[in-house]
Amino acid sequence: MHHLRTRPAPIAVPAALGVAAALFLTSCSSPDDTSPGTPATDSAKPHGFVEGASEASEPQLRLLLVDAEGSVAVHDLLAAETESLDDVPAPEHAATDGRFLATSDGERTTIVDGGSWTVDHGDHTHYYDATARVVGALDSGGPVSIASSESTTTLAWPESGRAVALDRDALGQGEVRETATVDHAGVLLPLGALLVSGDGAGDRVRVLDAEGEPTGVDTACSDPAGGIVTRVGAVVGCADGAVLVTEDPDGGDPVVETIAAPADATAPRATDFANRTGRPTVAALAGDTGYWLLDTRERTWQHVPTDRPLREVVAVDDADEHVVALDADGRVLVWSDGGSAPVATEPLVTAAAGATLQLDAQRAYLADPEGSVVHEIDFADDARVARSIDVPVRPDVLAEVGR
């Protein structure tokens, strides 16, 4: 099995796992819509109405679990209940956007809807609850990334350079409907109604329209690899830094900026970014030397060295500037307030375990496939292990949804 990595925050399958994490937004209704308690009709829908979903007063946090053979379950963290879903082909790679989980083998990628998600509109937040289910599959395999915006979900397979955009509304209703196919794109991210592509053949970042056609807005990016969507915009990693693409608030062309890595940087480049869903600051491994922090709001990089190599790292980007990582010894490390000395747990997983680290605003979740448990860690309380959750499906792949 190959390592799976998620992104928006990491995911795992034995031996290696790739996850990619990304921001997912759902639109509100117009000011003329009726109040939340009014039944939806064709002419008047409640504020925040989403077909097939109910709105809750708090995040509906769930853990999606997939074992090495493809058995799938969803564990409700609030109700402490687990439900089995349809099987998927044995996963070799996985990625999540905070609602959907993409698992892939060498030939196909299957999409699972976790059925819960959060929509943050800045001045208010919506929490949604729907039915978890296996949605469908696409005829592309290998390492995969996934990201979502209000209208679009993108998937990219860097080894083949193929990427697709899907109608996110249709995906939420159980239909895999492609709206664009992009070649030579090791990275493809949604930005509103547009797409941002990392063109490996042309060493450029390009802004495409919703159908995948070039808009003429692009910039140089040597060896594009890795990407993430933050509250600020879409980020694509480059050999010498990153490219940030942001929307023009006045409706003009998107703004494309290069955020160069520090001139004296000697650490390996960032290629796999992870953060608490949507937050401006993202983290990435810096080879075996430590980790990078990229603040997309301030347009700055910071390299943080570590004594031991890390396996995964995620930026919480909260008031205490927490960064959570899993090291090569199977310990969870937590930095705060930019401090150089992290607090650490005891080893929770073995070096050979295909562990995965996921987190939300209050907790981190670490999959322990060998123990068939998921450790819940209060990273703000000196990395305290709050509980270890027994799960009926070996968590070779773990994705937290509803964040």
C-alpha positions in Angstrom: 0.0 0.0 0.0 1.1 3.5 -0.7 1.0 6.4 1.8 -2.1 8.6 1.5 -2.0 12.3 2.3 -4.9 14.7 2.9 -5.0 17.7 2.5 -7.0 19.9 3.4 -5.3 17.7 6.1 -3.6 14.3 5.8 -5.1 10.8 5.3 -3.5 7.4 5.4 -3.2 3.9 3.9 -0.5 1.5 5.2 3.1 2.3 4.2 2.2 5.8 2.8 -0.7 8.1 2.4 -1.4 11.4 0.7 -4.0 13.9 1.8 -4.8 17.1 0.6 -7.1 19.6 2.2 -9.1 22.4 0.9 -11.8 25.0 1.5 -15.5 24.2 0.8 -18.1 27.0 0.7 -21.8 26.8 0.0 -23.8 29.9 -0.9 -26.6 31.5 1.1 -29.9 32.4 -0.3 -30.8 35.9 -1.3 -31.9 38.6 1.1 -35.5 38.0 0.0 -35.5 34.4 1.2 -37.7 33.3 4.0 -36.5 32.6 7.6 -34.8 29.3 8.6 -38.1 27.9 10.0 -40.1 28.4 6.8 -40.6 25.3 4.6 -38.7 25.4 1.3 -40.7 25.8 -1.9 -39.6 26.4 -5.5 -40.1 30.1 -5.1 -38.9 30.6 -1.5 -36.2 28.6 0.2 -34.9 29.2 3.7 -31.6 31.0 4.2 -28.8 28.5 3.8 -31.1 25.9 2.3 -29.2 22.8 0.8 -31.3 20.2 -0.9 -31.2 16.8 0.9 -29.5 18.2 4.0 -30.7 19.5 7.4 -29.1 22.5 9.2 -27.7 22.0 12.7 -26.6 24.3 15.5 -23.1 22.9 15.8 -20.5 21.1 13.6 -21.6 17.5 12.8 -18.2 16.0 13.1 -17.7 12.5 11.8 -14.8 10.2 11.0 -14.7 8.3 7.7 -12.8 5.0 8.0 -11.6 2.7 5.3 -9.6 -0.4 5.7 -7.0 -1.9 3.3 -9.6 -4.2 1.7 -12.1 -1.3 1.1 -14.6 -1.7 3.9 -16.0 1.7 4.8 -17.7 3.0 7.9 -18.6 6.5 9.3 -18.3 7.2 13.0 -20.4 10.0 14.5 -18.3 11.8 17.1 -21.3 13.4 18.7 -23.5 10.4 19.0 -20.6 7.9 19.4 -22.2 5.6 16.8 -20.7 3.9 13.7 -22.5 3.0 10.5 -21.3 0.8 7.7 -21.3 2.1 4.1 -20.8 0.3 0.8 -17.4 -1.0 0.1 -14.9 0.7 -2.2 -12.0 -0.9 -4.2 -9.0 -1.5 -2.0 -7.4 2.0 -1.5 -3.8 2.8 -2.2 -4.2 6.6 -1.9 -6.7 9.0 -0.4 -7.6 12.7 0.0 -10.3 14.7 1.6 -11.7 18.2 1.4 -13.6 18.1 4.7 -16.8 16.6 3.2 -15.8 14.3 0.4 -13.2 11.5 0.6 -11.5 10.3 -2.6 -9.9 6.8 -2.5 -7.9 5.4 -5.4 -6.1 2.4 -6.6 -4.0 2.2 -9.7 -6.9 2.5 -12.1 -10.0 4.2 -10.5 -10.9 6.8 -7.9 -14.0 6.4 -5.8 -15.7 9.3 -4.1 -17.4 9.0 -0.7 -19.7 11.7 0.7 -19.2 12.0 4.4 -22.6 13.7 4.7 -21.6 16.6 7.0 -19.8 19.8 6.4 -19.4 23.4 7.7 -19.8 26.6 5.7 -18.1 29.6 7.1 -19.3 32.9 5.6 -17.2 35.1 7.9 -20.1 36.8 9.8 -22.0 33.6 10.3 -21.6 29.8 9.9 -23.8 27.0 8.7 -23.5 23.4 9.8 -25.0 20.7 7.6 -26.0 17.1 8.1 -26.9 14.7 5.3 -26.7 11.0 4.4 -23.2 9.5 4.1 -22.8 7.3 1.1 -20.5 6.1 -1.7 -21.2 8.4 -4.6 -19.4 7.0 -7.7 -16.1 6.6 -9.4 -13.8 8.1 -12.1 -11.5 6.3 -14.5 -8.2 7.7 -13.1 -6.0 6.2 -10.4 -2.8 6.8 -8.4 -2.1 9.6 -5.9 -5.0 12.0 -5.8 -5.9 15.4 -4.4 -9.4 16.9 -3.9 -10.6 20.5 -3.2 -14.0 22.2 -3.3 -15.5 25.7 -3.7 -19.1 26.7 -3.6 -19.8 25.3 -7.0 -16.9 23.1 -8.0 -15.0 20.1 -6.7 -11.6 19.4 -8.3 -9.6 16.2 -8.4 -6.0 15.9 -9.7 -3.7 12.9 -10.3 -0.2 14.3 -10.4 1.5 11.2 -11.8 -0.7 11.3 -15.0 -1.1 15.1 -15.1 -4.8 14.6 -15.5 -7.4 16.7 -13.6 -11.1 17.2 -13.6 -13.7 19.6 -12.2 -17.0 18.3 -11.0 -20.4 19.9 -10.4 -20.3 20.1 -6.6 -24.1 20.4 -6.2 -24.6 17.3 -8.4 -21.9 15.5 -6.3 -23.8 16.3 -3.2 -26.9 14.7 -4.7 -25.1 11.5 -5.6 -24.1 12.2 -9.2 -20.5 12.5 -10.6 -20.8 15.1 -13.3 -17.6 16.4 -15.0 -17.6 20.0 -16.0 -14.0 20.3 -17.2 -11.0 18.1 -18.0 -7.5 19.6 -17.8 -4.3 17.9 -19.0 -0.7 18.5 -17.8 -2.2 19.6 -14.4 -0.5 18.1 -11.4 -2.5 20.6 -9.4 -6.1 21.8 -10.0 -7.9 24.1 -7.5 -11.3 25.8 -7.6 -11.4 29.6 -7.1 -15.0 30.7 -7.1 -16.3 29.8 -10.6 -12.7 29.7 -12.0 -10.0 27.0 -11.9 -6.3 27.4 -11.0 -4.0 24.9 -12.7 -0.4 24.0 -12.0 0.9 23.2 -15.5 3.8 20.9 -15.2 4.6 20.9 -18.9 4.7 24.6 -19.2 6.1 25.5 -15.7 3.3 27.9 -15.2 0.2 28.5 -13.0 -2.8 29.3 -15.2 -6.2 30.6 -14.4 -8.9 28.8 -16.4 -12.6 29.4 -16.8 -15.2 27.0 -15.5 -14.9 24.8 -18.7 -11.1 24.5 -18.3 -10.2 27.0 -21.0 -7.3 29.5 -20.4 -8.4 33.0 -19.4 -5.0 34.5 -20.3 -4.1 35.1 -16.6 -1.0 33.1 -15.7 2.5 33.3 -14.3 5.8 31.3 -14.1 6.0 28.5 -11.6 8.9 26.1 -11.9 7.9 22.5 -11.3 4.5 23.1 -9.8 3.6 20.6 -7.1 1.1 20.6 -4.2 -1.8 23.0 -3.7 -4.4 24.1 -1.3 -7.3 26.6 -1.0 -7.2 29.0 1.9 -9.5 31.8 3.0 -7.3 34.1 1.0 -7.1 32.3 -2.3 -5.6 29.3 -4.2 -2.0 28.3 -3.5 0.3 26.3 -5.8 3.7 25.2 -4.7 6.7 26.0 -6.9 10.4 25.0 -6.8 11.3 28.4 -5.4 8.2 29.3 -3.3 4.5 29.4 -4.2 2.0 31.2 -6.4 -1.1 32.7 -4.7 -4.2 33.5 -6.9 -6.9 35.7 -5.3 -10.2 36.9 -6.6 -10.6 40.6 -7.5 -13.3 42.0 -5.1 -14.4 44.4 -7.9 -15.0 41.5 -10.3 -11.9 42.1 -12.5 -9.3 39.5 -13.4 -7.9 37.4 -10.6 -4.7 38.6 -9.0 -1.7 36.4 -9.4 1.3 36.8 -7.0 4.5 34.9 -6.4 5.5 34.3 -2.8 9.2 33.6 -3.0 10.9 31.3 -0.5 13.5 33.0 1.7 16.6 33.8 -0.3 18.9 31.9 2.1 16.6 28.8 2.4 18.4 25.5 2.2 15.6 23.2 3.4 13.8 21.1 0.8 10.8 22.8 -0.8 7.2 22.4 0.3 5.1 20.0 -1.8 2.1 19.0 0.3 0.2 21.7 2.3 -2.2 21.1 5.2 -4.2 23.4 7.4 -7.4 23.7 9.5 -9.9 23.9 6.7 -9.8 27.3 5.0 -7.4 29.1 7.4 -4.8 31.5 5.9 -1.7 29.8 7.3 -0.7 26.4 5.9 2.1 23.9 6.9 4.2 21.6 4.8 7.0 19.2 5.5 10.5 20.5 4.8 12.1 17.1 4.0 13.6 15.7 7.2 14.6 19.2 8.4 11.3 20.3 10.0 8.4 22.1 8.5 7.4 25.2 6.5 4.7 27.7 7.5 3.2 29.8 4.7 1.0 32.7 5.8 -1.1 33.5 2.7 -2.4 36.6 4.3 1.0 38.1 5.1 2.7 36.5 2.1 5.5 35.1 4.2 7.4 31.8 4.7 8.9 30.5 7.9 11.1 27.4 8.3 10.9 25.7 11.7 13.6 23.1 12.3 12.9 19.9 14.3 15.1 17.4 16.1 13.4 14.4 14.6 12.0 14.0 11.1 8.2 14.6 10.8 5.7 12.4 8.9 2.8 14.9 8.8 2.2 18.5 9.9 -0.9 20.7 10.0 -1.3 24.4 10.8 -4.2 25.1 13.1 -3.9 28.8 12.6 -5.8 29.7 15.8 -5.3 32.5 18.4 -2.4 30.5 19.9 -0.8 29.7 16.5 -0.9 25.9 17.2 0.9 23.6 14.7 0.3 19.9 15.1 2.6 17.2 13.7 3.3 13.5 13.8 7.0 12.6 14.1 9.0 9.6 12.9 8.7 8.0 16.4 4.9 8.0 16.3 4.5 10.9 18.7 2.2 13.9 18.2 4.0 17.2 18.7 2.3 20.5 19.3 3.9 24.0 18.9 2.2 27.1 20.1 2.8 30.9 19.9 5.7 30.4 17.6 7.6 28.6 20.3 10.6 26.4 19.4 10.0 23.7 22.0 6.9 21.6 21.3 5.0 19.5 23.8 4.7 15.8 22.9 2.7 12.7 23.6 4.2 9.3 24.2 4.6 7.3 21.0 1.0 6.4 19.9 1.7 4.5 16.7 4.6 2.4 15.5 6.9 3.7 12.8 5.6 1.1 10.4 1.9 2.1 10.9 0.2 4.0 8.1 -1.1 6.6 10.5 -3.1 9.7 9.5 -3.5 13.0 11.3 -6.7 15.0 11.0 -7.8 18.0 13.0 -10.5 20.6 13.6 -10.7 23.7 15.8 -10.5 21.8 19.1 -9.1 18.3 18.5 -6.6 16.3 16.5 -7.4 12.7 15.4 -4.7 10.2 14.9 -5.4 6.9 13.2 -3.7 3.8 14.7 -4.4 1.0 12.1 -2.5 -1.6 14.1 -4.6 -1.0 17.2 -7.9 -0.4 15.3 -8.4 2.8 17.3 -8.4 6.6 16.6 -6.7 8.7 19.3 -8.4 12.1 20.1 -5.9 14.7 21.2 -6.6 18.0 22.8 -3.7 19.9 21.3 -4.5 23.1 23.3 -4.1 21.2 26.6 -0.4 20.1 26.3 -1.2 17.4 23.7 -3.4 15.5 26.1 -4.9 12.3 24.8 -8.6 12.9 25.6 -9.7 9.4 24.5 -8.9 6.5 22.2 -11.9 5.5 20.1 -12.3 1.8 19.2 -13.6 1.5 15.7 -14.9 -1.6 13.9 -13.1 -0.8 10.7 -9.3 -0.8 10.8 -8.5 2.9 10.0 -6.0 2.5 7.2 -7.7 5.6 5.8 -9.0 8.3 8.1 -10.8 11.5 7.1 -12.6 13.9 9.5 -15.6 15.5 7.9 -18.0 18.2 9.1 -15.1 20.6 9.9 
